Amino acid sequence: MWSGFITTKTLPITANGVDPKRAQLSTKTRCAANIENTENTRSAPQHRQHLLSSLRPAHHLLSLLLVLLVLVLQLLAPHLSRRLLHSVITAEHARRAPLAQRSPPLLRDPAERVCPKPGTSFEDTDKTAYHCRQHTMSLAEHAQRVVAEFDFDQNAVQKSVDEFLREMDEGLQNEGTELSQIPTYVTAVPNGTEKGLYMAVDLGGTNFRVCSVNLHGNSTFTLTQSKTPIPHDLMVAKTSKELFSFLAKQIEAFLKEHHEDHYFSHIKRRNTGETQDQEIFSLGFTFSFPVNQVGINKGMLMRWTKGFDIHDTVGKDVCALLQKEIDALHLPVKVAALVNDTVGTLMARSYTSPGKSHALLGAIFGTGTNGAYVEKLSKVTKLVSSTAKAGTYDDSTGEMIINTEWGSFDNKLRTLPNTPYDTTLDKDSNNPGIQMFEKRISGMYLGELFRLAVVSLIHDPNTPFTSSETGPTGSESKTTTRIPATSPVFKQWGIDTSFLSLCASDTSASLNLIRESLASDLQIPDVSPEDARALQAIAGAVVRRAARLSAVAIGAIVLNSGRLDEGEQDVDIGVDGSLVEFYPDFEGLVREALRGVKGIGEREKRVRIGIAKDGSGVGAALIALVAAGRAE
């Protein structure tokens, strides 16, 4: 309480307990009439003793009055203005405390919390970063400016849809285009009657997944899986062997644990020289990175994404690299198909879809983003015009699944939005200038975009961050929020995209979930509800733009297919990924933009979007089944 800090100004006292000035003044006023008599009749020592005796009662009375004054102030302290009390305290502390111990300006009373020079920053002894600013507008007002920067209106959506359609056609005809449009050599999609036991592995981001999939033939399946994090040093290893040897060892561990009989019977046959009747697992390799696929189980890595950066792998056949390490361990496994995770999502959706027509598109909205769709084979003209030898494929269906690699759509920013935060994120990434679409949509980047926007506000000298404080009488006051220099908000990738989902899910009046997460995860304590709402608005704007950009790709592919003009059947789309699965109403935000696309409009209701669970697992197994020629 403020009363605990009340101080009184003490007077200088001599060794004898008397203020010389007061003693002098008292002598002149109270004893003037008796000076001559006293001097004539008393010695000097007796004279001093007499003076002290006459002053002692007055001194005691003054001390008593000062004590009473302190007590009265303590009783009245809660009812006095905070400014008045603070002026008494700081005046005394400024007089008595050494200069090095004085409080920094931001620790003053909220009404007087003004930096010596707005726009400067400094650190206190507890390593807390103080950002000095003159407050001219509320954080909410500044946040609305940032929200506006992330706006992507319907006209912008339409321009991007048109550009996407143009790049789709360009990519089907030529190599080296922004939208790669990679033929997958998969010319059919399942119908739910397929059976068999197959393996699949999934290298799609920061984890490596090994699966065995038992297809039951009635649109259902049983999946057994294990998941292992990829050590960061292997994501940036010097050679391909380091990564692919690690992957092969995970396959071996999975077989030992989940298919022990099969694994050890194979080892026994190999040790005894038996080679007949060996049952080899056909494996679908889901490889979620750009590859130039020249066969159903052959593809050259074009470039790494998602934080991987192994120069030695670029240009090499990733299926051959994995098979080499599998053979080194003598495992009963053959890499039968190379599968992009979006292709797997499309296949899984077709296998399990409740609709009469097979799925058109498989899309990923997670750590990264990409899409694969069914295209008319006649439009894939680069298959026959390419100077490179194309792999063999079945042309009887008249269709082929195309891996768009849409993360690189519009790298030249003809129609994509570009804020200062997008520019900074791209510049500081490990692949500047490419994957520009992905950097505005995927879960790997959205948290960082939000962080950069928040940091821009923190460093803006006109933007106040405040916290709420409740005084002794229950009144609420505002103070400047202290943000430690160690807060993750000041570190690249310091804010995960899951925080944006939390912001969207917190509908409470005081936004307690957001404020608690700011304090515990980001070390930003005591944020006021108003400022938490401002941050919530920014987070929502970042994701809303991502959803509307997602609608660009979906809408363009739906229009390209012409299926909305073919009867009244629904157009089926399978999706997977943490963003579309866990962010509240992400699909609703996508549909809002789809309704404004020319050629779709209200027919958006016929676009059926469904989650394709375990798509990269079951989808890869389905393609392995087709590749092995064992479909029943």
SULHU-V299615 format. One record per backbone hydrogen bond with DSSP energy under -1.0 kcal/mol. CO is the residue of the C=O (numbers start at 1). NH is the residue of the N-H. If there is no record, write none. Layout:
# SULHU-V299615
co | nh
CO | NH
CO | NH
This chain:
# SULHU-V299615
co | nh
1 | 4
2 | 5
3 | 6
14 | 17
18 | 14
19 | 23
20 | 24
21 | 25
22 | 26
23 | 27
24 | 28
25 | 29
26 | 30
27 | 31
34 | 38
35 | 39
36 | 40
37 | 41
38 | 42
43 | 47
44 | 48
45 | 49
46 | 50
47 | 51
48 | 52
49 | 53
50 | 54
51 | 55
52 | 56
55 | 59
56 | 60
57 | 61
58 | 62
59 | 63
60 | 64
61 | 65
62 | 66
63 | 67
64 | 68
65 | 69
66 | 70
67 | 71
68 | 72
69 | 73
70 | 74
71 | 75
72 | 76
73 | 77
76 | 79
77 | 80
81 | 85
82 | 86
83 | 87
84 | 88
85 | 89
86 | 90
87 | 91
88 | 92
89 | 93
90 | 94
91 | 95
92 | 96
93 | 97
98 | 101
99 | 102
104 | 107
105 | 108
109 | 112
112 | 114
117 | 120
120 | 132
122 | 130
124 | 127
127 | 485
128 | 124
130 | 122
132 | 119
138 | 142
139 | 143
140 | 144
142 | 146
143 | 147
144 | 148
145 | 149
146 | 150
148 | 151
153 | 157
154 | 158
155 | 159
156 | 160
157 | 161
158 | 162
159 | 163
160 | 164
161 | 165
162 | 166
163 | 167
164 | 168
165 | 169
166 | 170
167 | 171
168 | 172
170 | 174
172 | 382
182 | 403
186 | 401
192 | 219
196 | 215
198 | 213
199 | 284
200 | 211
201 | 286
202 | 209
203 | 288
206 | 230
208 | 228
209 | 202
210 | 226
211 | 200
212 | 224
213 | 198
214 | 222
215 | 196
220 | 216
222 | 214
224 | 212
226 | 210
228 | 208
231 | 234
231 | 235
234 | 237
235 | 309
240 | 244
241 | 245
242 | 246
243 | 247
244 | 248
245 | 249
246 | 250
247 | 251
248 | 252
249 | 253
250 | 254
251 | 255
252 | 256
253 | 257
254 | 258
255 | 259
259 | 263
260 | 264
261 | 265
262 | 266
263 | 267
264 | 268
265 | 269
266 | 270
267 | 271
268 | 272
269 | 274
281 | 334
282 | 199
283 | 336
283 | 337
284 | 201
285 | 339
286 | 203
287 | 289
290 | 302
290 | 303
291 | 293
292 | 300
295 | 298
296 | 338
298 | 294
298 | 295
299 | 318
300 | 292
301 | 315
305 | 308
310 | 313
313 | 316
316 | 301
317 | 321
318 | 322
319 | 323
320 | 324
321 | 325
322 | 326
323 | 327
324 | 328
326 | 331
327 | 330
331 | 333
332 | 281
334 | 283
334 | 336
337 | 285
339 | 287
340 | 344
341 | 345
342 | 346
343 | 347
344 | 348
345 | 349
346 | 350
347 | 351
348 | 352
349 | 353
360 | 374
361 | 574
362 | 372
363 | 576
364 | 370
365 | 579
365 | 580
366 | 443
367 | 444
368 | 366
370 | 364
371 | 404
372 | 362
373 | 402
375 | 400
376 | 379
377 | 380
379 | 381
380 | 383
381 | 384
381 | 385
382 | 386
398 | 377
400 | 375
401 | 184
402 | 373
403 | 182
404 | 181
405 | 408
406 | 409
407 | 437
407 | 438
410 | 413
419 | 423
420 | 424
421 | 425
422 | 426
423 | 427
424 | 428
431 | 434
435 | 439
437 | 440
438 | 441
438 | 442
442 | 445
442 | 446
445 | 449
446 | 450
447 | 451
448 | 452
449 | 453
450 | 454
451 | 455
452 | 456
453 | 457
454 | 458
455 | 459
460 | 463
465 | 481
466 | 528
467 | 479
469 | 477
471 | 474
475 | 471
477 | 469
479 | 467
483 | 129
484 | 487
487 | 490
488 | 491
491 | 494
496 | 499
497 | 501
498 | 502
499 | 503
500 | 504
501 | 505
502 | 506
511 | 515
512 | 516
513 | 517
514 | 518
515 | 519
516 | 520
517 | 521
517 | 522
518 | 524
528 | 532
529 | 533
530 | 534
531 | 535
532 | 536
533 | 537
534 | 538
535 | 539
536 | 540
537 | 541
538 | 542
539 | 543
540 | 544
541 | 545
542 | 546
543 | 547
544 | 548
545 | 549
546 | 550
547 | 551
549 | 553
550 | 554
551 | 555
552 | 556
553 | 557
554 | 558
555 | 559
556 | 560
557 | 561
558 | 562
562 | 565
563 | 566
571 | 608
572 | 360
572 | 361
573 | 610
574 | 363
575 | 612
576 | 365
577 | 581
578 | 582
579 | 583
583 | 586
585 | 589
586 | 590
587 | 591
588 | 592
589 | 593
590 | 594
591 | 595
593 | 596
594 | 597
597 | 600
597 | 601
600 | 603
601 | 604
602 | 605
603 | 606
604 | 607
606 | 571
608 | 573
610 | 575
612 | 615
614 | 618
615 | 619
617 | 621
618 | 622
619 | 623
620 | 624
621 | 625
622 | 626
623 | 627
624 | 628
625 | 630
626 | 629
